[in-house]
Amino acid sequence: MSNRNYWLFKTEPSCFSLQDLQQRPKQTEHWDGVRNFQARNLLRDEIKVGDLGFFYHSNIAEPAIVGIVEVVREGYPDSTAFDPHGDHFDPKSTPDKPIWYMVDVRFLRELPRPVTLSELKNIPELSAMILLNRSRLSVQPVREEEWTTILRLAGVKKLVI
């Protein structure tokens, strides 16, 4: 067992896709706009530099895990909550008393093939996976055994970081 934790970052590709991340400077971007307290707590307290995450495209015809990211900055206040003209504004969140947090992630790789939600549902050893249990969390933990199983399904022989 490693000290690294594994996560799933869920996004709608029409808002922010794996390709969008690849096109960012240094292929890095903050994971902002999370407005769920449970997910916020993960971003603020649990996700650490060096952790890895699956990049999951949701709310499309065939939702799927499409890539892998690495956390390069731990939780810090989500500045999008302070912008009154932005989509993620929250008047209760201030720079002095932030409510919402974000992390920075860096693109590592696209999967050799996407692993679809319907495919994941048919793998018995993944039955306890949070994603498959009606979770709407945009950030969620992935157990190491689930991580390894999904990499195998995607055709990743060895993940070199």
N, C-alpha and C positions, 0 to 999 in steps of 0.2 A: 504494500500500500504506500502511495506517495503522500506528501503533505499538501499536494495541490488539490484544489476543489474544482468541480466541474459544474457548468451551468448551461441553461438554455436561454437564449435571448430571442424573444419573439417580436417580429415586426411585420407590418404589412408592406410588401415591396413597393406599392404605390406611394408610400410615405418615405421609406428608407430601405433600400435593398442591399444585398451583398455587393452588387456592382457599384452602388453609390459609395460604399465603404472603400472599395478598391480604388476609387477615383479621388479620395480625400488625400490631402498632403500626408505623407508618411503612412498612408493607408490606415489612418487612425482617426477616430471620432468619439465624441462623448455620447453616452447612451442616456439621453435626456427624455423628459416628458412623462416619466413613470409617475402615475397618480393613484397608486394603490399602496396602502400602508404596509402590507406584508412584503410586497416587492421592494418598497422603499427601505425597509429594515434590512433586507438582504444587501441592497446596494450600499447602504450606510455602514453596516456592521460586519457582514460576512464575506463579501467578495473582495479578494486580495490580489495584489500584483502577482502575475505569474499564473493565476488561475486560467483555465481554458473554458471556452463556451461554444456550444453549437449555435449557429446562426439559422434561425427558423423563419421561413416565410409563411405567414398566416393570412387568413381571409382572402384566399385565392381558390381557384377550382381544385387544385391538388396541393394542399398545404404540405410543406416538406422541410426537412433539415437540409440546407444547401451548402453550408460552409463551417469553418472553424475560426474563432477569434481568440486572442489572448488579452487578458486584462493588463493594461499598462499604467493605469492610475486608479488608486482606490477611491472609495466614495468621498465626494465633496459636494457642497451645495449646488443644486440645479439652478443655474442662473436664468433659465427660461421661465421659471416661476415668477421672476421679478419684472418681466417685460409686459406692461399693460397692453401692448399691441400684439403680443404673441399668442399662439394657439394654446400654450401651456401655462398661461398666467394664473397665479393664485394670489389674491390680495392679502391673504393671511400669512403668506410666506415672505419674509424679508431677509435681507443680507445679515442682519443682526440675529434674527431668529428663523433660520431656514427650516422649512418643513420637508422639502423634497431634495433628494440626492441623486447623483449620477456617477458613473464610472467612465473611464476611457477604455475603448477596446481597439485592438489593431488586427487587421486582416491577416490571417495566417495562410489559409488555403480554401479553395473551393473543393467540395467533395467530388470524387471521380464520378459519382452519380448521386442525385438527390435521394434521400430516404423519405418516402411519403408517410403521412399520418396513417393512411389505411394500411400500409405495410407494417408500420410500427405496432398497430393494433393486433396484428396477427402473430406476433412473436411472444410466446408465453413468458419468457424470462423478463419481458418489459411490462408485464401487466400492472405492476405497482408504480410505474413511472408517473410522476405528477402530471405530465402533459396528457397522458391517456386517461386521466381520472377527472375529466371535466374542469380542469383548472383554467382559469382565465388570466392567470398571472403572466405578465409580460417578461418577467425574469423568474426563473425557478431552478432549484438545484437538480443535478443529475448525479445519481450514484455512479461510482467508478465502474461497477459491473455493467450498468446501462451504457455508459460511455464506450466501453470496450466492445460491447455487442453492436452498437450503432456504427462504430468505425468499421467493424467487420462487414456489416451489411452494405456499407457505402463503398467497400472495396479499398479501404485504406489499410495497406499492409503494415506500414510503420510510420508513426507520426514523429517527424524530426522537427525540433523547434530551435 
